[in-house]
Amino acid sequence: MTDSEPASTPEVPDYRRARFLTSAAKLSQCPGDTGWEVAFAGRSNAGKSSAINSLTGNKKLAKTSRTPGRTQLINFFELSDCQRLVDLPGYGFAKVPQAVKKEWTKQLEYYLQRRQSLRGLILLMDVRHPLQPFDQQMLDWAVAAAMPVHILLTKADKLKRGAASQALLAVRGEIAPWEGMVSAQLFSALKHDGHGELRQVLDAWLTDASVYAQEEEEGPG
């Protein structure tokens, strides 16, 4: 067991009880690196805040904006005393200086690779424009850190069912080399579709340490 793990396995969280905990402008302002947390990441227009609000049934929990990339804070939402959801700043900020983009790229990479309480990454992509260069970069960082990733193909309601299914199959084909570490599903915050599959992934990451057990037993290759 790592220093960040709870003394005992926590219960399956009730996502509707999620509450805002704190915001951090930089990693040094984050809550203590203990317990278990899952981070939501994606491009500025991928719908991260909307997905969190849909999952928790609280449309005011995560702030949404008509201006993509406006929120540049790491926002923490508490599920229990040892379980959290984390809303990472949208990468690829639309209208910020290049120096800010560069700094946040460094901060996100550090968070993914160093945050001991991070158990998995929910990577959101617009189903109509999946696997953009920034998305691929996030996947590369996560794989390098042996971090499980679950892709939400958001705004699935924007496509007909057949087209959405084809988009999902195409993405699953692209991530096939990382089978067992990277998975994908369709999701619609507007229609509240995809909650069940997402909750299954979150429940496993927030209550089951087995995703790390094999790595710790085997040690470095």
N, C-alpha and C positions, 0 to 999 in steps of 0.2 A: 504494500500500500504506500502511495506517495504522500508527502506531507500535505498535499492539497485535498486529499480525499477525506470525506466524513468518516467518523469512527465506525459507523454502521451504514448499510445501504439505505438510502432514503426511500420514502414511499413515492409512488407515481404521483406527479404533481397535478393539481387542478389548475389548468391554464387560465381559467376564468377568475382566479384569485390573484393573478399577476398584478403587481403594483410597481410604480416607478420608484427606483432606489436612488440613483444618482447619475449625473453626467460627468464626463471627464474630457477635458480639452487635450490632455496628453496622458500617456500610459502611467506616469507617476501619480496621477490623480484617481486611478481606478481603485475599486474596493480591494481589500486584501485578497491575495491570490490563494484562496482556500475554497473548498466546496467544489461544486460541479457547475459548469455553465456551457451554453451553446450559443454561438454567435451567428447572426444573420448578416450576410454581406451581399453586395451586388452593385451594379452600376446605378447612377443617380436616379434613373427613371425606371428601375426594375420593380418598384413597388414594395420595398422592404417594410416600411411602416404600415402600409395597408395590410400586408400579410400578417404582421404581428397583431394588429388590431382585430382582424378577422378571426385569427386563431383564439384570441383571448376574449372575444365578444365585447370588446371595449374600444369603440371607435375614437376615443380621446386618449388612449394610453400612449401610443407612439405618435408624435406630432408628424403630420403630413403637410406637404407644401406643394403649391402649384408650380413652384420654381425648383426643378430638380437640382440637387446638390446643395441646397441651402443649409441643411443641417450638417455641421461638420464636427459634431461631438460624438463620443462613444456613450451611448445611453444604456444603463443597466436596469433591468426589471426583475424584481425578486419574486420567486415562486414559493420559496420556503427559506429557512435560515441557512441552507446550504446549496440551493439551486437557483440559477439565474438564466434569463434570456438576455442577450446583448445585441443591440442594434448598432452596427458599425457604420461610420460615415460612408455615404455613397461614393464609390471611387469613380474617377473620371469626372470630377466636378465640372459643371458646365461653364461657370464664369468666375474662376478664381485664378490668382497669379500662378505661373508655372512653379515658382518656388514653393508655394503651398501644396500643390499637387505632389511635388517631389518629396516634401517632408512627410506627408500623409502616406505616401507609398512606403517610406521607410518605417513609419509607425505601424502600419498594418502588417508588414512583414514581421516586424519584431513581435507584435501581439500574437500572430499565428504560430510563430516558432518558439516563443518563450513562455507564454501564459500557461502555467501548469494546470490550472483548473478548467481549461478549455477542453471539452470532450468531443466536440464535433462542430462542423461548419455547415450552415444552411446557405447555399449559394443560389441567389435568385437571378433569373434571366428572363427577359421578355421572350415568350414562346415564339414570337415572330422574328427575333434576332438573337438566337442563342450562340454561345461560345464565341463571343467577340474576344479580341486580343487581351483585354483586361480580365475577362473571365478565365481565359486560359492561364494567365499569370497567377491568378488566385489559386487555380487548381494545382499549378506547379509548386507554389509555396506550400500548400496543404499536403501534397504528396511527399514533398521533401521533409516535412515535419511528421510524417506518418499520421496525419490527421484525417479521420473519416469525413467525407463530404456527401451531402444530400442536396441535389439540385432541384429547385422549384422552378418549373417553367410557368411563369406567371402570365396573367391576362389571357388564360386559355379560352375565356369566353369571347375573345376577339376573333377566334377562328371557328370554322365549322368542325364538328366532331372528328370527321375523317382527316382533315388537315392537321388538327391538333395531335391526333394519334400518330400521324406520319412524322410530325416534328419530334415527338417523344421517341419514336423508334430510331430516328436519325441521331439524336443526341445519345441514346443508349448505345448505338453503334460506335460513336466517337469515344465514349468512355469505357468501352469494353476492356481495354488493356488494364484498367484499374478495378476490375470486377472484385467485389468484396470490400473495397474502400470507397468507391464513388457510386452513387445511385441517383436516379432521377424520377420525377413524377410531374404530372400536370397539376396546376393550381389556379384557382380563380378567387381572389379576395371579394370581388363584386358579387359572385354567385355563392360564395362560401363553399366552394367545391375543393376537395382534396384534404380536408381536415383530418380525416381518419388515418390516412397513410402518413401524413406529417406527424401526427401525434404518436404513432407507433415508433417512428424513428427517434423523436425527442424522448419518449419514455425510456427507450433502450439506452440512449446516451446518458440520460440524467439519473438512471437507477442501476445501471449495469456496468461494472468496471471491467468486464471480460474483454472489451475492445482493446484494453491495454495489457491484459495479463500475459498474452503470448509474447508480446514484444519485450516485456520486462523479464520473462523467463529465459528467452533466447539470448538477450543481451546484444551488444553490437556484433555485427557480422564479421 
